[in-house]
Amino acid sequence: MASAIPGAVMTVGAEQVVGLARRILSEARDEREAAAENASDWSRIFDQEEADTVVRMLAVMASIESDGRVREAQIHAILEISDSLTVGMDLLHPLQRSTPGMLDAEQLGYLDELGIQLED
């Protein structure tokens, strides 16, 4: 999974990120949830470019996700990644367009921790 070249910085790697992207964008609810959980697990080994790619996809998907459990996993993954790397607010912009009524208290708390203000 991670780069194993001596002296190299640990990263997830392009092939794994592409596989994760396919699962994040999957039509299957279980695949999207598992992908978000996987992104959380890998949060400490993404390099910045990988993290930016994954965060952007998670933010877009969370902004349109109809399943609350999946949306919670997606937003939580973004929060986990932000604990390790810089997550630019421009990557999180899709979350600002989330409908407040579709978010539960925990999800709203995650958005608050990320510094996201919902648009009216």
N, C-alpha and C positions, 0 to 999 in steps of 0.2 A: 504494500500500500504506500508507505512513505518512502521518500528518497533515502537510499542507503549508501551513497557515495561517501567515502571517508572525507571528513572535513566539510561536507556539504551541509547546508541548512536543511532541516527536516521540512518537507512539504508533502502535501497529499499527492500531487502529481496531476498532470493534464488528463490522463486517461480516467483516473478516479473522479476528477471534477466533472468531466463530461458524463460519466455514468451517474453521478449524483444529480447533475442537471436534468437528465432524462427522468429520474425518479421524482424530483421536485415538481416537474411539469407534467407528471403522469395524470391520466384521467382517473386512475384508481385511487380512491381515498386512502386505503391502507399503504400504498406506495408513497404517496405524498407525506403521510405522517411518519413513516419509517425514514424517509429521506431527511426530514427535518430533524429527527432524533439523531440520525447519522451525522448531520452537519453540526449538531451540538457536541457529539462525541469527538469530532475532528477539529473543534474550534481552536484548540491550542497548537495544531500543526499546519493550519492553512498559512501560506504566505500571504502578503497583502493583496496581490493580484487575484489569487484564488478566493480569498475572503470577499473581495469586492464583487466578484462574479456571483458567488453564492448568495451574498446578502441582497444584491439587487433582485435576483430571482425570487428569493424568499419573501422580500417585501412586496413585490408585484403579486405574487400568489396569495399572500396573506390578505392583501387589500381586496381580493375578489373571492376569497375562500368562503364557501357556504357552511362548511362543517366546523363548528366551534372548537372541537378537540384538535383538529388538524391546524386550524389558525393559531391556537395556543402554542402548539409545538413549533410552528413556523416563527412566530414572534419570539418565543423563548430561545430558539436557535440563534436568531439575530442578536439577542441580548448576550448569549454565551460568547459569540464571536466578538462582540464589542468589548468584552472583558479582557480579551487578549490582544486585539488589534484596533487600530483607528477605523471607525466606521463613519464615513462622511455622511452628513445630513442629506446630500443630494441622492445618495443611494436609498434613503429611507422615505423620500418624498411620496411614493405611492401609498404609504401607510397613512399619511395625512388625509387622504381622501376616503379612508375607511368610514363606514356609517357607524356612528356611536352606538346606536341601538343594537347592532349585531355583535358588539364587544362586551364581554363580561368584565367584572371588576378586576380579575387577575390580568386580563389582556390590557385593560386600560392602565393598570399599574406598570406593566412592562413598557407600554408606550411612554408613560411618564418618565420611567427610568432612562429611556432612550432620548428623552427631550423632545418628543413629538407632540405637537399641538394639532388636534383634528381641525380640519377646515369645516366651516359652516355650510 
